[in-house]
Structures are given as structure tokens and as C-alpha cells.
Amino acid sequence: MDARKDTVLKVQDLKVAFHTELGTAEVLHGLDYQLEKGKVLAVVGESGCGKTVHALSLLKILPSGGEITCGHIYFKNKDILSLSSEELRKLRGAKISMIFQDPMTSLNPIRTVGAQLTETVLAHRKTSALRAQATAIRLLKKVGIPNAKERMKEYPFQFSGGQCQRIMIAMALCLHPDILIADEPTTALDVTVQAQILKLIKDLQTQNQMAAVFITHNLSIVADVADEVLVLYGGYCVEKASVEELFSRPLHPYTQGLLCSLVSVRDKQEKLPAIEGYPPAAGQTLSGCPFAPRCPKACAKCHESLPPLFTKNGHEVRCWLREEKA
């Protein structure tokens, strides 16, 4: 079978900038990847590296001042960036859905959960209100909300944070999308609820054979959900590989630092290893590798010139140390 037929999302040379009173700041620098049906891509990196900006770009819902300045985003060979407002409205939710970071602010506080779920179904399907309500109840049951029929009448504040996230998952999956974007879906949840939500997302993704883009700053959960990992730093892709390859043989010093910083209950070291320094500010102009100021292995060339992505056996890394081995 031609692999290209299974590609549901293709991002090419994606660049995003924000225009402010102080000038224009480029925050995403030429992102490239493709995603196949049923596969999960994890996009990882520190806060401010461009993870969420990239996710919002996929649906063209950047906040005020944000602009996609270059590139293409193909959904099944259709360039999202060329679609009209009406075409985008039909695409969002129905074909590509998104679970946002904070469910408590994503749900409308003055409307019942049932009304919000039913509205989502009615907006994209030609069906009756009664059938839309039945669909909403079925979805709430599917994501583990007890007494779903009765709780349809309740408001978001009457649910816990974990339950609100389950409701957001139900809303994202109600139209059986081809692609699910999950932007830090467990950030505000405790460890036990976090594990439940991750398992729920993975199970539903597998059952429905959806492709998924999973955005997180937490590498420790990536191994359980992803097939491939893309590491962002300062708006650049610095490494991309299969999850097995990345965890067993990380090539970029930044990725190595992230993995060394993971907490382990078996780790007897008194001090947890950390990456010294701070990531570059959004829009900061750098002449060389964005990680060079913090890299313990940096040489003069690293500070002078931005390395390209070197590729070997499908493993991509943006580091001059890998030039001869590529």
C-alpha cells in the first residue's frame, strides 16, 4: 500500500510570527513533519518553545497578533491555509478536534454541559435535537461520567477538574474526527487522574483509529502514548525520531538533558540533573544553534551558524556534532 495514502496531516516549512508594538517576533521556525492514520506524534519541549502556537496554527486559531508567515498545512492533500472561513468551520471539530490545556476555562460556565455537547453535534450534523442529546449522553458514558443523563443538566462548576477534562474529550470526539490535537491535557490534574485521562485518550484514539498530535512538556508520559516524538526548542525542531529510538539513543544534547532530568524513584542521586540556563525569549535573534548558550558540548561553530536537520535512518537531529555521522 502506498504510505502516502495513509498520511492525514503534512506540515511543511511552517513559520509563525507575532506582531506587537515592539516589533515582529518569529516564534516558530520552519516546522516539518507528517502524520499517518492511527499514529500519535508527541511534540515536547519547555514552556515557550512553540508547542501550543504550533497546535493553534493547525486549526488557524492563533490569538490576536499571530500570523502564519510561511509554509503549508495539508489535511489529506488539502491545504488548510488556503481554505475559506466556511470551509474551516466545517473542518474544525468534524475532521480535526482539539483538547485544550485548561478545561475549566474552555467550557462555558453559564451553559449546561448537555447544552454544550448537543450544540457541538448539531453544528456539524443534520440531526434532531433529541438524537443529538442521545449522542451526548452516550459520549458522557463512554468517557466515564456516571449518571450521564442526569448530569447533562449540570454546569461545569459542578464537575471536578478531571471530569471537566473528560467532558472536553467527549466534545472533541463526538464527530469522530480524523485527527485529535491534545494540548497538555493533564497539566492541572493530580497524578492519579492524569493516568486515567491519558489511558482514556489512548484507548479512544486506538479504538477510532485516529491520528493524534499530543503536546506536552513531560517526557515521562510520552513513552506510553506516542509512536514518534518531535522535540522543540526555541521554535526549532531539534530532534525527531520514533519513541523507541529517541528514548534509547537520544542524539541532541537538549534531548539528552531532558531525559536525564526525569525523576525516578530508583534514582539515588542527591541532586537531580538539570539543564543550566534559560531558553531563548520569543523572537530573540540568534546567530547559531538556539541551544548553544546552554549546551555543555557547544563549540565555536555552534555559536556562529544554525545547523540544519541531519538525518540518518529516519532519525533527525539539528546538531553540528552529528554532521559527519549523518
C-alpha positions in Angstrom: 0.0 0.0 0.0 1.2 3.5 -0.8 2.2 5.1 2.5 1.1 8.5 1.2 -2.5 7.3 1.1 -2.4 7.0 4.9 -1.0 10.4 5.6 -3.7 12.6 7.1 -1.5 15.6 8.1 1.5 17.1 6.5 3.2 20.2 7.8 5.8 21.9 5.6 8.1 24.7 6.5 5.7 26.2 9.0 6.7 29.6 10.3 4.7 31.7 12.8 5.3 35.3 13.9 3.6 37.6 16.4 3.3 41.3 15.6 3.4 43.6 18.6 4.0 47.3 19.4 7.7 46.4 19.9 8.0 44.7 16.5 7.7 41.3 15.0 8.8 38.2 16.7 9.2 34.9 14.9 8.3 32.1 17.3 8.2 29.0 15.0 10.9 28.4 12.5 10.2 26.1 9.6 8.5 23.1 11.2 8.2 19.9 9.0 6.6 16.6 9.7 3.8 14.2 8.6 1.4 12.1 10.5 -0.2 8.9 9.4 -3.7 7.5 10.2 -3.8 5.8 13.6 -0.4 7.2 14.7 0.5 9.5 17.6 3.1 12.2 17.3 4.3 13.8 20.6 5.5 17.3 20.5 7.7 18.0 23.5 9.7 20.9 24.9 9.9 23.6 27.6 7.3 26.3 28.1 7.6 28.9 25.4 9.2 26.7 22.8 6.3 27.0 20.4 4.2 23.8 21.2 0.9 25.5 21.6 1.4 28.0 18.9 2.1 25.1 16.5 -1.2 23.4 17.7 -3.3 26.5 17.2 -1.8 27.0 13.8 -3.1 23.6 12.6 -6.6 25.0 13.0 -5.8 28.6 12.1 -7.0 29.8 15.5 -3.9 31.9 16.5 -4.5 34.7 19.0 -4.5 38.3 18.0 -1.2 39.4 16.5 -0.3 35.9 15.5 0.3 35.1 11.8 1.4 32.1 9.8 4.1 33.8 7.6 5.3 30.7 5.6 4.5 27.1 4.9 1.7 24.7 4.3 -0.5 22.5 6.4 -2.1 19.7 4.4 -5.1 17.7 5.7 -5.5 14.8 3.3 -3.8 16.8 0.5 -6.0 19.8 1.1 -4.0 22.9 2.3 -5.8 24.2 5.4 -4.2 27.6 5.0 -6.0 28.1 1.7 -9.5 27.3 3.0 -12.3 29.8 3.3 -13.8 30.7 6.7 -16.8 28.4 6.0 -14.6 25.5 4.9 -12.5 25.9 8.1 -15.6 25.9 10.2 -16.7 22.6 8.7 -13.2 21.2 9.3 -12.8 22.2 12.9 -14.4 19.6 15.2 -15.7 17.4 12.4 -12.3 16.5 10.9 -9.7 17.9 13.3 -10.6 18.3 17.0 -8.6 19.8 19.9 -8.5 19.3 23.6 -7.2 22.4 25.3 -5.0 22.8 28.3 -7.5 24.1 30.9 -11.0 22.5 30.7 -12.4 24.9 33.3 -11.8 27.9 31.0 -12.7 26.0 27.8 -16.2 25.2 28.9 -18.9 27.9 29.0 -19.6 28.4 32.7 -23.2 29.7 32.2 -24.4 26.9 30.0 -25.1 23.3 31.0 -22.7 20.6 29.9 -25.5 18.9 28.0 -26.3 22.1 26.0 -22.7 22.5 25.0 -22.3 18.9 23.9 -25.6 18.9 22.0 -24.7 22.2 20.3 -21.4 20.7 19.0 -23.3 17.8 17.4 -26.0 20.0 15.9 -23.4 22.4 14.4 -21.9 19.7 12.2 -24.6 17.1 11.7 -28.0 17.2 10.2 -30.0 15.6 13.0 -32.7 16.3 15.5 -32.1 17.9 18.9 -33.4 14.6 20.5 -30.9 12.5 18.7 -28.1 15.0 19.4 -29.0 14.8 23.1 -28.9 11.0 23.0 -25.4 11.2 21.3 -24.2 13.5 24.1 -25.4 11.1 26.8 -23.7 8.2 25.1 -20.5 10.1 24.9 -20.5 11.1 28.5 -21.0 7.5 29.5 -18.1 6.5 27.1 -15.7 8.9 28.8 -16.7 7.7 32.3 -19.1 10.3 33.6 -21.6 8.5 36.0 -25.3 9.2 35.9 -24.8 10.8 32.5 -28.4 11.6 31.7 -28.9 13.5 35.0 -25.6 15.3 34.8 -26.4 16.7 31.4 -28.4 19.4 33.2 -25.4 20.4 35.4 -22.9 23.3 34.9 -19.1 23.0 34.6 -18.5 24.2 38.2 -20.4 21.1 39.4 -17.8 18.8 38.0 -14.2 18.1 39.1 -11.2 19.1 37.0 -10.8 15.5 35.8 -14.5 15.2 35.0 -14.3 18.5 33.0 -11.4 17.2 31.0 -13.4 14.0 30.3 -16.3 16.3 29.0 -13.8 18.1 26.8 -12.6 14.8 25.4 -16.3 13.8 24.7 -16.8 17.1 22.8 -13.6 16.6 20.8 -14.6 13.0 19.8 -18.3 13.4 19.3 -17.9 13.8 15.5 -15.3 11.0 15.0 -12.5 13.3 13.8 -9.6 12.0 11.7 -7.1 14.0 13.9 -7.1 14.7 17.6 -4.9 17.5 18.9 -4.3 17.2 22.7 -2.6 20.3 24.1 -1.2 19.4 27.6 -4.5 17.7 28.5 -3.3 16.6 32.0 -1.5 19.8 33.2 -3.8 20.8 36.0 -4.7 17.3 37.2 -3.2 15.2 40.0 -1.1 12.1 39.1 -3.9 9.5 39.6 -6.4 11.4 37.4 -3.7 12.2 34.9 -3.0 8.5 34.4 -6.8 7.9 33.9 -7.1 10.7 31.3 -4.0 9.5 29.4 -5.4 6.0 29.3 -8.8 7.2 28.2 -7.3 9.3 25.3 -5.1 6.5 24.2 -7.9 3.9 24.3 -10.3 6.1 22.3 -7.6 7.0 19.8 -6.8 3.4 19.2 -10.5 2.3 19.0 -11.3 5.0 16.4 -8.0 4.7 14.5 -7.5 8.4 14.8 -4.2 10.2 14.2 -3.2 12.4 17.2 -0.8 15.2 18.0 0.0 15.0 21.7 1.6 18.2 23.1 3.4 18.0 26.4 6.4 19.3 28.4 6.5 16.0 30.3 8.7 13.4 28.6 7.8 10.8 31.2 4.3 10.3 29.8 5.4 10.2 26.1 6.5 6.6 26.0 3.0 5.4 26.9 1.1 7.4 24.3 3.3 8.2 21.3 4.7 6.4 18.2 7.0 9.3 17.2 8.5 12.3 19.1 9.3 15.8 17.9 11.5 17.9 20.3 11.0 21.6 20.0 13.5 24.2 21.4 13.3 27.9 20.8 10.8 27.4 18.0 13.0 24.9 16.1 12.7 21.2 15.7 16.0 19.9 17.2 15.2 16.2 17.1 12.6 13.8 15.7 12.6 10.0 15.9 10.4 7.0 16.8 9.7 6.9 20.6 11.8 3.8 21.0 14.8 5.4 19.1 14.6 8.7 21.0 14.5 7.1 24.5 17.2 4.5 23.8 19.5 6.8 21.7 18.8 10.5 22.1 21.3 12.4 19.9 20.7 16.1 20.7 22.3 17.5 23.9 18.9 19.1 24.8 17.0 15.8 24.4 19.7 14.1 26.5 19.3 16.7 29.2 15.6 16.3 29.3 15.8 12.6 29.7 18.5 12.9 32.4 16.2 15.3 34.3 13.4 12.7 34.6 12.6 11.8 38.2 13.0 8.1 39.1 12.0 6.5 42.4 15.1 4.3 41.9 17.4 7.2 41.4 19.7 7.6 44.5 21.4 10.8 43.4 21.2 13.5 45.9 20.8 16.2 43.3 18.6 15.9 40.2 20.5 16.8 37.0 19.2 20.0 35.4 19.9 21.9 32.2 21.6 25.1 33.2 20.5 28.5 31.9 17.2 29.6 30.3 15.6 29.1 26.9 15.7 32.0 24.4 13.0 34.6 24.6 10.3 34.5 21.9 11.6 36.4 18.9 15.2 36.6 20.2 17.6 36.7 17.2 20.4 34.1 17.4 23.2 33.6 15.0 23.9 30.0 15.8 22.2 27.0 17.4 19.4 28.2 19.7 20.7 25.7 22.4 24.3 26.7 22.2 24.3 29.1 25.2 23.2 26.2 27.4 24.9 23.3 25.7 27.9 21.7 27.6 29.2 20.3 24.2 29.0 23.6 22.2 31.9 24.6 20.0 32.7 27.8 18.2 30.7 26.7 15.1 27.6 26.1 17.3 27.6 29.8 18.2 28.2 31.0 14.7 25.9 29.0 12.4 22.5 27.4 12.7 22.8 23.6 12.0 20.4 22.0 9.5 18.5 18.8 10.4 20.8 15.9 9.8 19.0 12.6 9.0 20.2 9.1 9.4 17.9 6.0 9.3 14.9 8.3 9.8 16.3 9.9 12.9 16.6 13.7 12.5 18.8 15.9 14.7 19.7 19.6 14.5 23.3 19.5 15.9 26.7 20.1 14.3 28.1 17.2 16.4 26.1 14.9 14.1 27.3 16.3 10.8 29.8 13.7 10.0 27.6 10.8 11.2 24.6 11.8 9.1 
